[in-house]
Amino acid sequence: MQPARTSSRSLAALLSPVAALALVLPLALPAEAADSLPSPSPSSTPWSAVSADGGAVPTPSAVRSRIDDLAQQKSLKRSGVVVVDPGTDQVLYGKQVSRALIPASVTKILTAAAAVEVLGASTRLATRTAEQANVVYLIGGGDATLPRSLASDAQPNGPASLRRLARSTATALGGTTKVDVVFDDSLFTGRALGPGWAKRFPNAGVAAPVSALMIDQGRKSRSSRARVADPAKRAAQVFANILENRGVSVGRVSRGRAPDAAKELAMVESATIAEMVQRMLTASDNDVAESLGHLVGKELLNDGSFAGGARATSQVLSRAGIDTQDLALFDGSGLSPRNRVSPATMADVLTDVAAERRWTELAQGLAVAGVTGTLANRFTTKATSSGRGVVRAKTGTLTGVAALAGIVIDADKRPLVFAIIGNNITSQARARDTMDRIASQLAKCGCSS
């Protein structure tokens, strides 16, 4: 892990004290599920490292004149808004920055930071097979991106797929022609659906039941959004079918744990954690988020569950000097309406990203306004056109909740961090438009005067 700060640099502490209020709201249900999108290509951050004397320094008065009317609109009546200059850590604008609010999918920013720090940006997740006494063990490693098959499976050393793993396993078995298959998904423990999640989420395609072993993100078929009730069992059944197609007769398929003495047969590895984080942020991928959260909990606390991931993420942020006093996490994706995060906490994390202090891998994963991911179809109006291609942000959507948090390059070519979290939203369209207009005003702001 990276060394923690010796003292907290809380945005809330830089403002006059504001009481943090937890809202009591009705159950929030997702208004939409994340689309499956290709992973962004990893590269350096799209700006130079921020320094206190780099470019024209923005002023609070200039920023306030640009966005205060928008931030006070009825569409964001119950919301928190903060803008920060990451070069100086100065708060340029604040409205209820310490208020603990339901964050929706901007929670994934926190999950991403914890995953990079605890798991390591270059780490890959392994799905393995092992054998003992004519039993083949299929062992999940928490890779929520593992596909059933790929066109490149016949090529050597290609990307991970279950079919590639099964073929390599059949080869490694040599003369063994009859086996049982035991699938081991014990890396993750506890409940399969997050606290406060609606039971309909899997069938609605919002998220699969969380499992350390799954293919095609637990979908019933490649063309279906609906998810199966037991992703690990489904993966094992498909694995067994592929083995049989390779000439290995499979008897019983059951759940169990691989013994330590079992001999490893084959392994496939995922993309790197950095690439998975970027995919998660761009596409707002709930399955990847929950897998990463569980893995963080397992690695840091030996607790690969919703609760373990939430506690571990909070610990990572606290050790990094982020103010977590009012932070309450219950999952890694933001689907739980029980989560509470203040705009100040969210901006603290993004300020470290923008200033390239830590977690720089997150920058390339933030969706580009009007271009990629969950922002591809936003920033399309005349009032928001200045933000197109300039704003990089993570969106958040639940019923009654809208959020936008990210980094924007202003007219003086200086990155600014912003976080907007709105609760009790009555119109998603109006709230999103207002948030996009705030970010766009920052993009065209020559805020040094």
Backbone hydrogen bonds, N-H to C=O, Kabsch-Sander energy under -0.5 kcal/mol:
donor,donor_aa,acceptor,acceptor_aa,energy
9,R,321,G,-1.2
10,S,8,S,-0.5
14,L,10,S,-0.6
14,L,11,L,-1.1
15,L,12,A,-1.2
21,L,19,A,-0.6
22,A,20,A,-0.5
23,L,100,A,-0.7
25,L,23,L,-0.7
29,L,27,L,-0.5
37,L,35,D,-0.7
50,V,354,A,-0.6
54,G,51,S,-1.7
55,G,53,D,-0.8
59,T,447,C,-3.3
63,V,59,T,-1.9
64,R,60,P,-2.9
65,S,61,S,-2.0
66,R,62,A,-1.0
66,R,63,V,-0.6
67,I,63,V,-2.0
68,D,64,R,-2.3
71,A,67,I,-2.8
72,Q,68,D,-1.5
73,Q,70,L,-1.5
76,L,73,Q,-1.8
77,K,74,K,-1.9
78,R,423,N,-0.5
79,S,77,K,-0.8
80,G,421,I,-2.4
81,V,95,K,-2.4
82,V,419,A,-1.8
83,V,93,Y,-2.3
84,V,417,V,-2.8
85,D,90,Q,-2.5
88,T,85,D,-1.3
89,D,85,D,-2.2
90,Q,85,D,-0.8
92,L,83,V,-2.6
92,L,90,Q,-0.7
93,Y,83,V,-1.5
95,K,81,V,-3.0
99,R,96,Q,-1.2
101,L,99,R,-0.7
101,L,341,V,-2.0
106,V,103,P,-1.3
107,T,104,A,-1.8
108,K,105,S,-1.9
109,I,106,V,-1.7
110,L,106,V,-0.6
110,L,107,T,-1.0
111,T,107,T,-1.8
112,A,108,K,-2.6
113,A,109,I,-2.0
114,A,110,L,-2.2
115,A,111,T,-2.4
116,V,112,A,-2.4
117,E,113,A,-2.0
118,V,114,A,-2.9
119,L,115,A,-2.0
120,G,115,A,-0.9
120,G,116,V,-0.8
123,T,120,G,-1.2
125,L,271,A,-0.6
127,T,268,V,-2.5
128,R,126,A,-0.5
128,R,139,I,-2.0
129,T,266,A,-2.3
130,A,137,Y,-1.7
131,E,263,K,-2.5
132,Q,135,V,-2.0
135,V,132,Q,-1.0
136,V,180,D,-3.1
137,Y,130,A,-3.6
137,Y,135,V,-0.5
138,L,136,V,-0.5
138,L,182,V,-2.5
139,I,128,R,-3.0
139,I,137,Y,-0.7
140,G,138,L,-0.6
140,G,184,D,-2.6
142,G,212,A,-2.6
143,D,212,A,-0.6
144,A,142,G,-1.0
146,L,143,D,-0.9
153,D,150,L,-1.6
154,A,151,A,-0.5
155,Q,152,S,-1.8
158,G,155,Q,-0.8
160,A,269,E,-0.7
162,L,147,P,-2.6
163,R,148,R,-2.0
165,L,161,S,-2.0
166,A,162,L,-2.7
167,R,163,R,-2.6
168,S,164,R,-2.3
169,T,165,L,-2.2
170,A,166,A,-2.6
171,T,167,R,-2.0
172,A,168,S,-2.3
173,L,169,T,-1.6
174,G,171,T,-1.3
176,T,173,L,-2.1
179,V,249,S,-2.7
180,D,134,N,-1.8
181,V,252,R,-2.8
182,V,136,V,-2.7
183,F,254,S,-2.6
184,D,138,L,-3.4
185,D,183,F,-0.6
188,F,185,D,-1.0
189,T,304,G,-2.6
197,W,194,G,-2.2
201,F,198,A,-1.7
204,A,200,R,-2.4
205,G,201,F,-0.7
205,G,202,P,-1.2
206,V,201,F,-2.2
207,A,201,F,-0.6
210,V,192,A,-2.9
212,A,185,D,-0.5
216,D,146,L,-2.0
217,Q,146,L,-0.5
218,G,215,I,-2.1
219,R,216,D,-1.8
220,K,226,A,-2.4
224,S,221,S,-1.4
227,R,202,P,-1.9
228,V,218,G,-2.9
234,R,230,D,-2.1
235,A,231,P,-2.3
236,A,232,A,-2.2
237,Q,233,K,-2.2
238,V,234,R,-2.1
239,F,235,A,-2.5
240,A,236,A,-2.6
241,N,237,Q,-2.0
242,I,238,V,-2.1
243,L,239,F,-2.3
244,E,240,A,-2.3
245,N,241,N,-1.8
246,R,242,I,-0.9
246,R,243,L,-0.9
247,G,244,E,-1.7
248,V,243,L,-2.2
249,S,177,T,-3.3
249,S,247,G,-0.6
251,G,179,V,-2.8
254,S,181,V,-2.3
256,G,183,F,-2.1
262,A,259,P,-1.8
263,K,131,E,-2.5
265,L,129,T,-3.0
266,A,129,T,-1.1
268,V,127,T,-2.1
270,S,125,L,-2.2
273,I,123,T,-1.9
274,A,121,A,-2.5
276,M,272,T,-2.4
277,V,273,I,-2.9
278,Q,274,A,-2.0
279,R,275,E,-2.2
280,M,276,M,-2.6
281,L,277,V,-2.4
282,T,278,Q,-2.5
283,A,279,R,-2.4
284,S,280,M,-1.1
285,D,280,M,-1.3
286,N,284,S,-0.8
289,A,285,D,-1.8
290,E,286,N,-2.3
291,S,287,D,-2.0
292,L,288,V,-2.7
293,G,289,A,-2.5
294,H,290,E,-2.4
295,L,291,S,-2.3
296,V,292,L,-2.4
297,G,293,G,-2.0
298,K,294,H,-2.3
299,E,295,L,-2.6
300,L,296,V,-2.6
301,L,297,G,-2.2
302,N,298,K,-1.2
303,D,297,G,-1.8
305,S,303,D,-1.8
309,G,305,S,-2.7
310,A,306,F,-2.3
311,R,307,A,-2.4
312,A,308,G,-2.5
313,T,309,G,-2.4
314,S,310,A,-2.0
315,Q,311,R,-2.1
316,V,312,A,-2.5
317,L,313,T,-2.2
318,S,314,S,-2.4
319,R,315,Q,-2.7
320,A,316,V,-1.3
321,G,318,S,-1.7
322,I,317,L,-2.5
324,T,322,I,-0.6
327,L,324,T,-1.5
328,A,340,R,-2.8
339,N,336,S,-1.1
340,R,328,A,-3.0
341,V,101,L,-2.9
344,A,97,V,-2.6
346,M,342,S,-1.9
347,A,343,P,-2.6
348,D,344,A,-2.3
349,V,345,T,-1.8
350,L,346,M,-2.0
351,T,347,A,-2.4
352,D,348,D,-1.6
353,V,349,V,-1.6
354,A,350,L,-3.0
355,A,351,T,-2.3
356,E,353,V,-1.1
357,R,352,D,-2.6
358,R,352,D,-1.1
362,L,359,W,-2.0
363,A,360,T,-1.3
364,Q,360,T,-0.5
365,G,362,L,-1.1
366,L,362,L,-1.0
366,L,363,A,-0.8
367,A,393,A,-1.2
369,A,391,V,-2.8
370,G,375,L,-2.5
371,V,368,V,-2.4
372,T,368,V,-2.0
374,T,282,T,-1.7
375,L,372,T,-1.7
376,A,373,G,-1.7
378,R,375,L,-1.6
384,T,381,T,-0.8
385,S,381,T,-0.9
385,S,382,K,-0.5
387,G,384,T,-1.6
388,R,384,T,-0.5
388,R,385,S,-1.0
389,G,369,A,-2.3
390,V,387,G,-1.8
391,V,387,G,-2.5
392,R,407,I,-2.7
393,A,367,A,-2.3
394,K,405,A,-3.0
396,G,403,A,-1.7
398,L,401,V,-1.9
399,T,29,L,-2.5
401,V,398,L,-2.6
402,A,422,G,-2.1
403,A,396,G,-2.0
404,L,420,I,-2.5
405,A,394,K,-2.1
406,G,418,F,-2.3
407,I,392,R,-3.0
408,V,416,L,-2.6
409,I,390,V,-0.7
410,D,408,V,-0.6
410,D,414,R,-2.4
411,A,445,C,-1.4
412,D,445,C,-0.7
413,K,410,D,-2.3
416,L,408,V,-2.9
417,V,84,V,-2.7
418,F,406,G,-2.3
419,A,82,V,-2.1
420,I,404,L,-2.4
421,I,80,G,-2.3
422,G,402,A,-3.4
423,N,78,R,-2.9
424,N,400,G,-0.8
425,I,400,G,-2.1
431,A,427,S,-2.4
432,R,428,Q,-2.9
433,D,429,A,-2.2
434,T,430,R,-2.4
435,M,431,A,-2.5
436,D,432,R,-2.8
437,R,433,D,-2.2
438,I,434,T,-2.2
439,A,435,M,-2.2
440,S,436,D,-2.2
441,Q,437,R,-2.4
442,L,438,I,-1.8
443,A,439,A,-1.6
444,K,440,S,-1.6
445,C,442,L,-0.8
446,G,444,K,-0.5
447,C,445,C,-1.2
449,S,446,G,-0.9
